[in-house]
Amino acid sequence: MSEFLGFKLGLNVSAEDLARAASAHGASEAWPDDMEAMYRYRSEALEYLALTLLAAFGDPDAVGVRDSPPAIAPLVREFSEFPALEEVLDHVLQGLKGLPLNDRGDSLDPRPLLREVSQRWGAEGALVAVRLMGTINARVTSSLWSRVRRTQHDSMLDLRDLFASESLPLPLGIFFDQRFIDYLDANIGDLPRMHWRQFEGLVAERLRREGMKVELGPGRADDGVDVRAWDPSAPTDAPAVLLVQCKRTTQKVDRVVVKALAADVMFEGARRGMVATTSAWSPGARATVEARSYPLEEANKATLAEWLAQMRTPGTGLWLPGGS
C-alpha cells in the first residue's frame, strides 16, 4: 500500500500513517493487526482498502470510485429516455481504443471522438460520452491494478515533513506543495498538528493563488508579521496591502495578538491585516477588533477548510483535453 500510494500520489507514508488512515477512514477491520503475519484478501476487498487509503491521503476520485456502481449502470438510469443510449455507449467503448495523444503527448485526447458522437447523436449523445469517459478515467486512474497516475512527480514527498519540517523546498514562487493541500483537505483534523512553518506556507500559497504578490517571512525573528502581500500591479516600493500573522494552535487567539497586528498594519501603511489560525479568535479578540474598528479579518479553521476545498486537485485525468 505504501508503494501504491507513492506511485499514485507521490507521497512517502509510513506503516503508522497507513494504520492511522485505515482507522480514521473506516477501514480498520481490513487493516492487519500483525504486519508479520500472512493474510488472504479477496481482490475486491483489497481494492476497496486501496481506494479508502487513496482517498484518505488526498486522491480526488477514490471515494466516488469506491462507493459507486460500475460505470454503465448510472448512465442507464440517468439517460433512460434517450433512445440511442446503447448505440452511443457501444460506439464510445470501441472508440476509446483509438484515441490519439494530445499535443503534448502526455495524455489521450477525446475531442475527435466527442465531435463524432456530437455530429451523429447530438448534444445528449455527447453528454453521455463525456460522462462515460470521465467515469472510466476516474476508475483507471485510481485503480490498484493500473499503472496510470494523474501526475508524475519529479520527486517523492515525505508526509512526515508536513508535521516535522521547517523547510519549504519548493519551486520558486510556490510556498506549499499541492500534495499536502490534498492531504489536509481529506484530513482537516490534522491542521493543528502541522508544523508552524508549513502553516505559514499554506497561508502564503492561498494568497498567491488569489493573484497577490506574496512575500513569506523568515519564519523566526519576523516581528510578528509572517506574510506580506501586495497588489500585483503595485510599484516595487509600495507598502504591502495585507499583513498576516499565522497562529498554528489549538488555543483561541486572544486580544493581545489582534492589537499587536493592528499596530503593525498602521505602522507599515498597509490597508488591512489578517490573523490566520488553525483554531479561532476568542470573543475578546473579536470584540476588540469591532470596538476599535481595526482593519483586521479572521481566517479560522472553517476558513481554512474552505480554502483547502477550493485549492485541492480536481478530479481530472487521462482523457481530458489539454490535461485540464
C-alpha positions as CSV (number, residue, x, y, z in Angstrom):
1,M,0.0,0.0,0.0
2,S,2.9,2.3,0.7
3,E,4.3,1.7,-2.8
4,F,0.8,2.1,-4.3
5,L,0.3,5.5,-2.7
6,G,3.8,6.6,-3.6
7,F,3.2,5.7,-7.2
8,K,-0.3,7.3,-7.5
9,L,0.2,10.3,-5.2
10,G,3.9,10.9,-4.9
11,L,3.8,10.6,-1.1
12,N,6.1,8.7,1.2
13,V,3.9,7.3,4.0
14,S,4.9,5.1,6.9
15,A,3.2,2.0,8.3
16,E,1.9,4.1,11.2
17,D,0.5,6.6,8.7
18,L,-1.3,3.8,6.9
19,A,-2.7,2.2,10.1
20,R,-3.9,5.6,11.3
21,A,-5.6,6.4,8.0
22,A,-7.3,3.0,7.9
23,S,-8.7,3.6,11.3
24,A,-9.8,7.2,10.7
25,H,-11.5,6.4,7.4
26,G,-13.5,3.3,8.3
27,A,-11.2,0.6,7.1
28,S,-9.7,-0.6,10.4
29,E,-11.3,-4.1,10.0
30,A,-9.4,-4.6,6.7
31,W,-6.1,-3.5,8.1
32,P,-3.9,-6.3,9.5
33,D,-3.3,-6.5,13.2
34,D,0.1,-8.2,12.8
35,M,2.3,-6.9,10.0
36,E,4.4,-10.0,10.1
37,A,1.5,-12.4,9.7
38,M,0.0,-13.8,6.4
39,Y,-3.4,-12.6,5.3
40,R,-5.7,-13.6,2.5
41,Y,-7.8,-10.9,0.8
42,R,-10.4,-11.2,-1.9
43,S,-9.4,-8.9,-4.8
44,E,-12.4,-6.6,-4.4
45,A,-11.7,-6.3,-0.6
46,L,-8.1,-5.4,-1.3
47,E,-9.2,-2.8,-3.9
48,Y,-11.7,-1.3,-1.5
49,L,-9.0,-0.9,1.1
50,A,-6.7,0.6,-1.5
51,L,-9.3,3.1,-2.6
52,T,-10.1,4.0,1.0
53,L,-6.4,4.7,1.7
54,L,-6.0,6.6,-1.6
55,A,-8.9,8.9,-0.6
56,A,-7.5,9.2,2.9
57,F,-4.3,10.7,1.5
58,G,-6.0,13.1,-0.9
59,D,-7.0,11.5,-4.2
60,P,-10.0,13.4,-5.6
61,D,-11.6,10.4,-7.3
62,A,-11.1,7.5,-5.0
63,V,-14.2,7.9,-2.8
64,G,-16.5,8.2,-5.8
65,V,-15.0,5.2,-7.5
66,R,-15.1,3.1,-4.3
67,D,-18.8,3.9,-3.5
68,S,-20.3,4.0,-7.0
69,P,-21.6,1.1,-9.1
70,P,-20.0,0.0,-12.4
71,A,-19.6,2.8,-15.0
72,I,-22.6,1.9,-17.2
73,A,-25.3,1.4,-14.6
74,P,-25.7,5.1,-13.5
75,L,-25.8,6.2,-17.2
76,V,-28.6,3.7,-18.0
77,R,-30.7,5.2,-15.2
78,E,-29.8,8.8,-15.9
79,F,-30.4,8.6,-19.7
80,S,-33.2,6.1,-19.7
81,E,-35.3,8.3,-22.0
82,F,-32.5,8.7,-24.6
83,P,-33.3,6.2,-27.4
84,A,-29.8,6.0,-28.8
85,L,-28.1,5.3,-25.4
86,E,-27.0,1.8,-26.2
87,E,-25.6,2.9,-29.6
88,V,-23.6,5.7,-28.1
89,L,-22.2,3.6,-25.3
90,D,-21.1,0.9,-27.7
91,H,-19.6,3.5,-30.1
92,V,-17.6,5.2,-27.3
93,L,-16.3,2.0,-25.8
94,Q,-15.0,1.0,-29.2
95,G,-13.7,4.4,-29.9
96,L,-11.6,4.6,-26.7
97,K,-9.2,2.1,-28.2
98,G,-8.2,4.6,-30.9
99,L,-7.9,7.9,-29.0
100,P,-4.9,9.9,-30.2
101,L,-2.4,11.6,-27.9
102,N,-2.9,15.3,-27.1
103,D,-0.5,17.9,-28.5
104,R,1.9,17.5,-25.5
105,G,1.9,13.7,-25.9
106,D,1.2,13.1,-22.2
107,S,-2.4,12.1,-22.3
108,L,-5.1,10.8,-24.6
109,D,-7.3,13.4,-26.4
110,P,-11.1,12.6,-26.5
111,R,-12.0,15.6,-28.7
112,P,-12.2,13.8,-32.1
113,L,-14.4,11.1,-30.6
114,L,-16.6,13.6,-28.9
115,R,-17.0,15.6,-32.1
116,E,-18.0,12.4,-33.9
117,V,-20.6,11.5,-31.3
118,S,-22.0,15.0,-31.3
119,Q,-22.4,15.0,-35.0
120,R,-24.2,11.6,-35.0
121,W,-26.3,11.8,-31.8
122,G,-26.4,15.5,-30.9
123,A,-25.7,17.2,-27.5
124,E,-27.3,14.5,-25.4
125,G,-25.1,11.8,-27.0
126,A,-22.0,13.9,-26.4
127,L,-23.0,14.3,-22.8
128,V,-23.4,10.5,-22.4
129,A,-19.9,10.1,-24.0
130,V,-18.3,12.7,-21.6
131,R,-19.9,11.0,-18.5
132,L,-18.8,7.6,-19.6
133,M,-15.2,8.6,-20.4
134,G,-15.0,10.6,-17.2
135,T,-16.2,7.6,-15.1
136,I,-13.9,5.1,-16.8
137,N,-11.0,7.6,-16.5
138,A,-11.5,8.0,-12.7
139,R,-11.6,4.3,-12.2
140,V,-8.4,3.6,-14.3
141,T,-6.5,6.5,-12.6
142,S,-7.3,5.3,-9.1
143,S,-7.3,1.6,-9.6
144,L,-4.9,-0.6,-7.6
145,W,-4.4,-2.7,-10.7
146,S,-3.4,0.1,-13.2
147,R,-0.1,1.8,-13.9
148,V,-1.9,5.1,-14.8
149,R,-1.5,8.1,-12.5
150,R,-2.8,11.6,-12.6
151,T,0.6,13.3,-12.1
152,Q,4.2,12.0,-12.5
153,H,6.1,13.9,-9.8
154,D,9.7,14.7,-10.1
155,S,10.4,13.6,-6.6
156,M,8.7,11.9,-3.6
157,L,7.4,14.0,-0.7
158,D,7.5,12.7,2.8
159,L,4.2,13.1,4.6
160,R,6.1,13.5,7.9
161,D,7.6,16.8,6.6
162,L,4.1,18.3,6.9
163,F,4.3,17.8,10.7
164,A,8.1,18.0,11.4
165,S,9.9,20.1,8.8
166,E,10.6,23.8,8.9
167,S,11.9,23.9,5.4
168,L,9.8,24.5,2.3
169,P,11.9,23.0,-0.5
170,L,9.6,24.1,-3.4
171,P,9.9,25.7,-6.8
172,L,10.4,29.4,-7.0
173,G,7.3,31.3,-6.2
174,I,5.3,28.4,-4.7
175,F,5.0,28.2,-1.0
176,F,3.2,24.9,-0.3
177,D,3.1,21.6,-2.1
178,Q,-0.2,20.5,-3.7
179,R,0.1,17.0,-2.3
180,F,-0.1,18.5,1.2
181,I,-3.1,20.6,0.2
182,D,-4.9,17.4,-1.0
183,Y,-3.9,15.5,2.2
184,L,-5.2,18.3,4.5
185,D,-8.5,18.6,2.6
186,A,-9.1,14.9,3.3
187,N,-7.8,15.2,6.9
188,I,-8.9,18.6,8.2
189,G,-8.4,17.5,11.8
190,D,-4.7,17.4,11.2
191,L,-4.4,21.2,10.7
192,P,-3.3,21.9,14.3
193,R,-0.7,19.1,14.0
194,M,1.1,20.6,11.0
195,H,4.4,22.4,11.6
196,W,4.0,26.1,12.2
197,R,6.3,26.9,9.2
198,Q,4.3,24.7,6.9
199,F,1.1,26.5,8.1
200,E,2.7,29.8,7.1
201,G,3.5,28.3,3.7
202,L,-0.1,27.2,3.3
203,V,-1.4,30.8,4.0
204,A,1.1,32.3,1.7
205,E,0.2,29.9,-1.1
206,R,-3.5,30.7,-0.7
207,L,-2.8,34.4,-1.2
208,R,-0.6,33.7,-4.2
209,R,-3.4,31.8,-5.8
210,E,-5.7,34.7,-5.2
211,G,-3.4,36.7,-7.5
212,M,-1.4,38.6,-5.0
213,K,2.3,39.2,-4.9
214,V,3.4,37.4,-1.7
215,E,6.5,37.5,0.5
216,L,6.9,34.8,3.1
217,G,8.8,36.0,6.2
218,P,12.0,34.3,7.5
219,G,9.9,32.2,10.0
220,R,11.9,33.4,13.0
221,A,12.5,37.0,14.2
222,D,9.8,38.3,11.9
223,D,8.5,40.9,14.4
224,G,5.1,39.4,14.4
225,V,4.3,39.5,10.6
226,D,4.6,36.2,8.9
227,V,3.3,37.0,5.4
228,R,3.1,40.3,3.4
229,A,1.1,40.6,0.2
230,W,0.9,43.3,-2.5
231,D,-1.4,44.1,-5.3
232,P,0.4,42.6,-8.4
233,S,0.3,45.9,-10.2
234,A,1.7,47.9,-7.3
235,P,5.2,49.6,-7.7
236,T,8.1,47.8,-6.1
237,D,8.4,50.4,-3.3
238,A,4.7,50.4,-2.4
239,P,3.8,49.2,1.1
240,A,2.1,45.8,1.5
241,V,-1.7,45.9,1.3
242,L,-2.1,42.9,3.6
243,L,-0.1,41.8,6.7
244,V,-0.7,38.3,8.1
245,Q,0.0,36.8,11.4
246,C,-0.2,33.0,11.4
247,K,-1.2,31.1,14.6
248,R,-1.0,27.3,14.3
249,T,-2.6,26.4,17.6
250,T,-5.5,24.7,19.4
251,Q,-5.9,27.7,21.7
252,K,-8.1,30.7,20.7
253,V,-6.3,33.8,19.5
254,D,-6.6,36.5,22.2
255,R,-6.9,40.3,22.0
256,V,-3.2,40.9,22.5
257,V,-2.4,39.3,19.1
258,V,-5.0,41.4,17.2
259,K,-3.9,44.6,18.9
260,A,-0.3,43.9,18.0
261,L,-1.1,43.2,14.4
262,A,-3.3,46.3,14.2
263,A,-0.3,48.4,15.3
264,D,1.8,46.8,12.6
265,V,-0.8,47.5,9.9
266,M,-0.8,51.2,10.9
267,F,3.0,51.4,11.2
268,E,3.6,49.8,7.7
269,G,0.8,51.7,6.0
270,A,-1.0,48.5,5.0
271,R,-4.7,48.5,4.1
272,R,-5.6,45.5,6.3
273,G,-4.4,42.7,8.4
274,M,-5.3,39.0,8.8
275,V,-4.8,36.7,11.7
276,A,-4.9,33.1,10.3
277,T,-5.3,30.4,12.8
278,T,-6.0,26.6,13.0
279,S,-8.3,27.4,15.9
280,A,-10.4,30.6,16.1
281,W,-10.4,34.1,17.6
282,S,-11.5,34.5,21.2
283,P,-14.7,36.5,21.8
284,G,-12.5,39.2,23.4
285,A,-10.4,39.5,20.3
286,R,-13.5,39.9,18.1
287,A,-14.9,42.4,20.5
288,T,-11.7,44.5,20.5
289,V,-11.5,44.5,16.7
290,E,-15.1,45.6,16.3
291,A,-15.0,48.2,19.1
292,R,-11.8,49.8,17.7
293,S,-12.7,49.3,14.0
294,Y,-9.4,47.6,13.4
295,P,-9.0,46.7,9.7
296,L,-8.4,43.0,10.5
297,E,-10.0,39.8,9.3
298,E,-10.2,36.4,10.8
299,A,-9.2,33.3,8.9
300,N,-10.1,30.4,11.3
301,K,-10.4,26.6,10.9
302,A,-13.6,26.9,9.0
303,T,-12.0,29.4,6.6
304,L,-9.0,27.1,6.1
305,A,-11.4,24.2,5.3
306,E,-13.0,26.4,2.5
307,W,-9.5,27.4,1.2
308,L,-8.4,23.7,1.0
309,A,-11.6,22.6,-0.8
310,Q,-11.1,25.4,-3.3
311,M,-7.3,24.6,-3.8
312,R,-7.4,20.8,-3.8
313,T,-6.7,18.9,-7.0
314,P,-9.9,18.5,-9.0
315,G,-11.0,15.1,-10.4
316,T,-9.1,15.4,-13.7
317,G,-7.3,12.8,-15.7
318,L,-6.0,10.9,-18.6
319,W,-8.6,11.7,-21.3
320,L,-9.4,15.3,-20.6
321,P,-8.2,17.8,-23.3
322,G,-5.1,19.6,-22.5
323,G,-4.8,17.9,-19.2
324,S,-7.3,20.3,-17.6
